[in-house]
């Protein structure tokens, strides 16, 4: 088992110091992190930046385990749903250039005045079209559990089943399940066999936490292994299930992001030692 680092783990630093993706890769090289997840969210101009990022990753010996896009299929406006689809399909050749076959995607979330079943139908239609493109390119789209429409394990499973494509799997975000008041150990039972990508993230319930669950519990991001997600047990269950995909750290705590990431790497190494 090896841990990859999502660029989102440094999002406050990226914004404060105006980092480019190459700057993030330089940070990873300095810290001896050899695997990363990159995000479309951080491009300033992908057309001018992509070649430099590919070159930097190669020269620094850093592999890209996944690429993430921020799509939202939940809109009454068909042109906006088309734009959401393009975010995924336009990301396919970018992911290929970066050297990964895994693209992390979203469903979208409920908005005022939109019925659940209507939103679900738009998501399924959009994912079916995206998967046709992904299948042809040999890519795997991994749907992150996020929000009220695809937040719980059974919701993600339902969407994958209804889309019915081998190109659609689950991004199992260990922390996000807590925000829909579902423990990830329950979710992993529902999604066993569907997981193609893992976000290794921890939250801890705290009175003044920044993240609110749908049941109004408040959580804060903490270094991996210090929260309520049960990460050690999750590693055990994933290993038992034969999961061979990436483990990607997404740190969302307060304070120094670099320090939180370092602590998370140390804890992951302790937890994964018996499997290496």
KOLLUM-886253 format. One record per residue: residue in one letter; y, x, z of N, C-alpha, C in turn. Coordinates in steps of 0.02 Angstrom, whole numbers, plus 50000, padded with zeros to 5 digits. Each point is the difference from the previous one (the first is absolute). Layout:
N
AYXZYXZYXZ
...
//
This chain:
276
X499405004250000500604995850000500625004450000
X500484998149955500635003549998500564994950001
X500565001850031500574995550005500525001849947
X500234994749967500545000649952500644997450033
X500585002049977500634997850031500394995749951
X500144993950021500444995749960500725002350007
X500355000349945500705002050001500404995150043
X499764993950007500374995150041500045002350073
X499545004150021500015002650069500645003950015
X500335002449947500625003950008500604996149973
X499974993449997500514996249964500695000650031
X500045000650067500665000850032500305006849983
X499585005150000500235006749983500205000449927
X499604996949957500164999949928500684997049988
X500144994450034500654996749991500575004150030
X499905002550061500545003650034500185006649966
X499495003449972500125006549970499994999949924
X499954993949972500014999149927499465004249966
X499404999750027499445003849971499794997049934
X499785004349956499624997949941499265000350016
X499594997849954499285000450010499785007350003
X500325004349962499845007250003500165002850070
X500554997850030500165002150068499454998050048
X499744993949992499454997850042499385004349991
X499865001849938499425004349986500105006950032
X500605002549998500145006550033499884999550075
X500214994550030499874998950071499255000050014
X499624996649959499274999750009499695006949994
X500235003949953499745006849991500145004250062
X500604999450027500185003850061499564998050059
X499844993650004499594997550055499255000549988
X499815002549942499295000749980499654993249991
X500384995149974499704993649981499855000349925
X499384999549983499805001349930499894993849958
X500054994050031499904993849964500574995250017
X500234996249950500564995550011499904993349964
X500374995050025500094993749964500744999849980
X500144998949937500684999549975500184992849984
X500644998350003500234993149993500534999449946
X499954994749960500514998549950500684998850033
X499994997650061500604998550038500485006050005
X499745006049997500415006050012500265003349935
X499814997349942500275003049940500754998449994
X500385005049979500694998749980500024998549925
X499645004049962499914998949928499325003049982
X499504995749996499325002549990499935004049935
X500384998149950499945003449935500205007350004
X500515001450042500225007050005499665003850057
X499704996450047499715003250058499255001449994
X499654995949962499265000150002499715006849982
X500245003149946499725006449979500095005350054
X500585000050034500125004950053499544998850060
X499864993750015499564998350056499285002249984
X499784998549939499335002149979499935007650004
X500515003649976499995007350000500005002650072
X500424997150043500055002350070499344998950036
X499714994149991499374998650034499465005049979
X499985001649936499515004849975500125007050029
X500635002249998500155006850023499915000750075
X500104994650038499935000250073499294998450023
X499574998249954499314998550018499924993450037
X500414995149982499994993550034499724994749953
X499504996350024499704994749961500304993250017
X500044995649951500264993350010499414995250005
X499924996950059499434995550011500144993049977
X500654998050000500174993249981500744999649982
X500164994849961500684998649980500154992850017
X500584998650028500154993250024500594997049962
X499934993649982500554996249970500164994150045
X500614997449994500234994550044500104993749959
X499464996649984500034993949960500004993850045
X500274994649974500024993650036499904994349949
X499424996950002499854994749952500254993150023
X500294999650059500174993450027500734998349984
X500084996649944500664997749978499914994149952
X500444995150006499994994449953500235002149930
X500345005649997500275002649937499475004049964
X499764997649944499465003449964500215006949975
X500655001049987500235006649978499945005150056
X500114997850063499925004550056499265001650012
X499574995249987499275001450006499795004949946
X500304999449941499855004849946500235007050020
X500585000550032500245006550023499525003050053
X499734995650042499525002450051499385002849966
X499774996649948499425002549962500165006849968
X500605000649971500195006349968500035005850049
X500194998550062500015005450050499315003150007
X499484995849996499325002650005499795003449935
X500084996549944499755002949937500405006149979
X500655000250015500405006049986499795005850045
X499724998350058499775005150046499355003349980
X499624996849956499355002749980500065006849966
X500425000849948500065006849971500315005150046
X500434997750046500305004650049499465002750047
X499584995450025499455002150043499545004949964
X499874998749935499585004549961500315007049995
X500665000249988500355006549997499965003650067
X500024996250055499975003150066499295002150019
X499514997849962499325002250012499604995650047
X500224993750010499624995550043499784993849961
X499474996950023499754993849969500074994150048
X500385000950054500094994750050500744998150003
X500144993649990500684997450004500034994750055
X500405001250050500084995250054500514994749979
X499814993750009500414994449978500074994850055
X500424994949987500124994650047499894993349966
X500014994850041499964993249973500704997049995
X500395000850053500634996550009499944995850062
X500554997050021499984996150062500304993249990
X499844995450045500254993249996500765000050006
X500324995849959500724999050004500144992650013
X500584998650025500184993150017499944995449939
X499674994350010499934995149946499415001049955
X499615005350010499415001449959499374998350039
X499574996149970499374998150033499505005749995
X499575000350051499505005350004499565000249938
X499734994249980499544999949943500345001949935
X500644998249993500375001949940500105007549998
X500195002950057500095007250004499355003749985
X499464997450027499345003149990499815000049926
X500164994649965499824999649929500395005149959
X500645001150018500405005149964499725006950013
X499805001350061499725006650017499365001249961
X499564995149998499365000849965500115001149926
X500454996049970500155000849928500275007049986
X500465002350042500305006649989499495005650009
X499584999450051499505005150012499475000249945
X499834994249972499524999949945500275003949940
X500634998849983500305003749944500045007450015
X500215001750061500055007150018499325003449997
X499484996550022499345003050000499725001249930
X500194995749953499785001249931500265006849976
X500645001350015500295006549981499675005750038
X499894999050064499715005250042499295001749978
X499614994949985499315001249978499995004449937
X500444998549953500035003849938500205007350011
X500385001250053500245006850015499565003650051
X499484996750024499575003150051500335000750067
X500494995650015500365000150063499734994850048
X500105001250065499834995150051500644997950035
X500134993450001500564997250036499774998150070
X500355002350050499804998650069500534995950035
X499814993850017500464995150028500085001050075
X500625001550020500135001250071500064993450039
X499694999850059500104994350044500715000450028
X500414995049981500715000350017500294993049994
X500314997650053500334993549998499544994250014
X500224993949983499654993950018499504997649947
X500055002749939499564997749947499385004449992
X500065006350018499445004649995500005004550061
X500134997050058500055003950061499365000750039
X499584994949997499365000150036499435001949954
X499475002550031499435002449961499724994649954
X499924994050024499714994649959500464998349942
X500665000650009500464998649945499945005249944
X499955006350020499915005449950499344999149964
X499484998650037499334998949970500014994349951
X500334994450018500054994249956500345001749935
X500555003650004500365001949939499585004549955
X499675005050030499585004449960499434996149967
X499704995550038499454996049972500244995549943
X500594996950008500244995449949500245003749938
X500265006050008500195003949941499385002449963
X499495002050038499355001649971499985006049954
X500385005250016500015006149959499775006050040
X499605004349970499805006250035500585004750011
X500574998649967500595004350006500434998150060
X499814994850037500404997950058499605000950064
X500285004050045499695001250065500534999150055
X499825001550061500454999350057500295006750021
X500665000050013500305005450041499974997450071
X499585003150041499904997750068500525003550044
X500564996450014500525002850042499854998350072
X499815005050039499744998750068500524997050046
X500645001749990500524997550044500234993049982
X500044998549935500284993649979499624993950025
X499355000750011499624994350024500274997550067
X500235004650042500274998150065500614995549992
X500365000749944500614996149990499854992949977
X499384998549984499794993149988499534997650054
X500035003550057499604998250059499255000049987
X499785004949961499295001049987499845007350017
X499485001150040499835006950014499655003049939
X500175006249982499695003149941499245000450004
X499725000150060499265000250005499704993449976
X500354994450008499784993749971500095000149924
X500575002749978500145000249928499495004349963
X499805005550031499535004449966499324996649990
X499824995550046499384996249992500064995449940
X500594997049990500114995549943500035003849934
X500265006150001500135003749937499495005549985
X499495000350039499485005149988499754999549928
X500015005549965499795000049930500564998849951
X500594998250024500584998649956500525005550003
X499935004850045500535004850015499985005949951
X500575001149966500045005649953500515005350020
X500344998850056500565004350019500184998150072
X500185004950041500154998750071500675002950019
X500414995850031500615002450032499865000950074
X500045006150022499845001950069500644999650040
X500104994350033500644998750033499864996950068
X500435001550049499904997350067500644996850026
X499914994250032500544996650035499784998850072
X500494999750044499864998550070500464994350022
X499704994950033500414994550024500475002450055
X500654998849990500515002250047500544994650004
X500324999150058500504994750007500575000549950
X500225006149985500575000849955499815002749931
X499374998849980499785002549935500394996949943
X500085003949946500404997749942499624995249955
X499344999950005499594996049954499744993850036
X500154994149973499774993850030499414997149962
X499494997850037499444996749969500174992649988
X499594996649962500144992949987499954995950064
X499665002550050499954996750065500535002550049
X500505003949973500575002550039499825005550050
X499435003349991499875006250037500435005549970
X500215004850041500425005449974499645006750004
X500015003649945499645006349994500475005649979
X499805006150018500365005949977499505004849968
X500225003549948499585005149971499915005950046
X499395002650004499845005750043499565004849961
X499945006350022499545004649967499294997149999
X499645001549947499324997449991499565001550060
X499664995050025499565000850057500314998450066
X500664998650001500344998450063500164992650008
X499794995949953500184993050000499414995350009
X500084994049974499524994650012499534998749941
X500045004049948499614998649939499265001950006
X499825004150049499295002050006499785004549944
X500405005149985499885004149941499345003950003
X499815002350058499375003750004499414995549982
X500014993850024499464995349984500014998249926
X500614999449972500064998549929499705005649958
X500145006350018499695005649965499244999650002
X499744998350059499274999450007499734994649953
X500324994349998499764994449959500065001649926
X500545003349980500075001949930499495005149979
X499875004850044499485005049986499324996749993
X499844995450045499364996549997499934995949936
X500564997349976499984995949939499965004149936
X500085006650007499965004349941500665000949963
X500554998250032500665000749968500145007349983
X500195001249937500135006849977500725001049975
X500424994950008500685000449974500465004050046
X500644999649984500505003950037500194996650066
X500175004350048500324997850062500725002549995
X500474995450002500705001749988500414998350062
X500315005050030500424998850058500664996749979
X500154994450033500654996949992500304999350070
X500415004850018500295000250067500654996049999
X500084995450048500594995750002500324999950070
X499945005450036500285000350068500735002250001
X500285000050060500695002150009500015007650016
X500605002750009500055007150015499875004249938
X499815006250010499895004649945499384998049960
X500114998549937499434998249956499535005949993
X500275006049992499585005949992499555001050060
X500274999150061499605000850060499464994650005
X500184993849985499514994650001499435001149951
X500175002849942499505001549950499545005750025
X500295005150029499595005550026499524997650053
X500244995950046499564997250052499454995849970
X500174996249948499504995849967499465004149966
X500205005549968499515004449968499535003050052
X500275002150056499585003050052499504994850027
X500224993950010499554994850026499484998249948
X500194999749937499524998549947499455005449998
X500205006250004499525005549998499504999450058
X500254998150058499554999050058499514994349987
X500264994549973499574994249988499505001249944
X500205003849949499585000949941499535006050005
X500075003950053499635006350005499244999049992
X499754994750028499274998849998499754998449930
X500464998449954499804998349932500125005749951
X500335005350021500175005549955499515005950006
//
